[in-house]
Amino acid sequence: MKLPVVVYPDKRLKLISKPIENFNTDLHTFLDDMYDTMIESNGIGLAAIQVAKAQRILLLCMPDEDGEQSKDVLLEIINPKVSNEEGTIVYQEGCLSVPSFYEDIERYEKLTLDYQDRHGKALRLEAEGLLSVAIQHEIDHLDGKLFIERLPYGRLND
């Protein structure tokens, strides 16, 4: 079921998301609804706060070389923790919560991500390039930040 996406300047986007403790059927239903919302909104990532739940959950579904998104590569990331950041990369980012605005943002090029899946299983992922950028973008949401806050002062007035 597609959920309504919270759009800037809605103040709920500033909330700090809380960790997940219960890995139950309600969580599974919510993850499925988040997936439907992300795909129907043409997004590659979605944080729970973007559908008005301040929980440390994000989804990523990276497109293949043809631009197709397969559920086989869907990442359901719960209670993420980033470490081992290295290098920098500049990537043009957009956001479902900031429609029709795209800008180059500098992020870490590589990182390690520790997280839990929908069943609470601990997992680790080494990410680089677009996947690293997308992880950082979505985790910013969990911390109450939007990518536009990473713009150098003055570029907002260009």
Backbone hydrogen bonds, N-H to C=O, Kabsch-Sander energy under -0.5 kcal/mol:
donor,donor_aa,acceptor,acceptor_aa,energy
6,V,50,Q,-3.3
8,Y,97,S,-3.4
10,D,7,V,-2.1
13,L,10,D,-1.6
14,K,11,K,-1.9
15,L,12,R,-1.6
17,S,15,L,-0.5
17,S,142,L,-2.9
18,K,54,A,-2.6
23,F,21,E,-0.6
24,N,22,N,-1.1
28,H,24,N,-2.0
29,T,25,T,-2.5
30,F,26,D,-2.2
31,L,27,L,-2.8
32,D,28,H,-2.1
33,D,29,T,-2.3
34,M,30,F,-2.6
35,Y,31,L,-2.3
36,D,32,D,-2.2
37,T,33,D,-2.3
38,M,34,M,-2.8
39,I,35,Y,-2.6
40,E,36,D,-2.6
41,S,37,T,-1.4
42,N,39,I,-1.5
43,G,38,M,-2.8
46,L,59,L,-1.9
48,A,57,I,-2.5
50,Q,47,A,-1.7
51,V,48,A,-2.0
52,A,49,I,-1.8
53,K,48,A,-2.0
54,A,52,A,-0.5
55,Q,53,K,-2.2
56,R,18,K,-2.6
57,I,55,Q,-2.5
58,L,77,I,-2.5
59,L,46,L,-2.7
60,L,75,L,-1.9
61,C,44,I,-2.8
64,D,68,E,-2.8
67,G,64,D,-2.3
70,S,68,E,-0.6
73,V,70,S,-1.9
74,L,71,K,-1.3
75,L,60,L,-3.3
76,E,74,L,-0.6
77,I,58,L,-3.0
77,I,75,L,-0.7
78,I,76,E,-0.6
78,I,116,Q,-2.0
79,N,56,R,-3.0
81,K,114,D,-2.3
83,S,112,T,-2.4
86,E,110,K,-2.0
89,I,107,R,-2.3
91,Y,105,I,-2.3
93,E,91,Y,-0.7
93,E,103,E,-2.9
95,C,98,V,-0.6
98,V,95,C,-1.3
101,F,98,V,-1.1
103,E,93,E,-1.9
105,I,91,Y,-2.4
107,R,89,I,-2.8
109,E,86,E,-0.8
109,E,87,G,-0.6
110,K,86,E,-2.2
111,L,127,A,-2.3
112,T,83,S,-3.0
113,L,125,L,-3.1
114,D,81,K,-2.9
115,Y,123,L,-2.4
116,Q,78,I,-2.7
117,D,121,K,-1.8
120,G,117,D,-2.2
123,L,115,Y,-3.2
125,L,113,L,-2.4
127,A,111,L,-2.8
127,A,125,L,-0.6
129,G,109,E,-1.5
131,L,128,E,-1.0
133,V,129,G,-2.3
134,A,130,L,-2.9
135,I,131,L,-2.4
136,Q,132,S,-2.3
137,H,133,V,-2.6
138,E,134,A,-2.5
139,I,135,I,-2.6
140,D,136,Q,-2.1
141,H,137,H,-1.2
142,L,138,E,-1.5
143,D,139,I,-1.3
143,D,140,D,-0.6
144,G,141,H,-2.0
145,K,140,D,-2.8
149,E,146,L,-1.9
150,R,147,F,-1.8
151,L,148,I,-1.1
155,R,152,P,-2.0
157,N,154,G,-1.2
158,D,155,R,-1.0
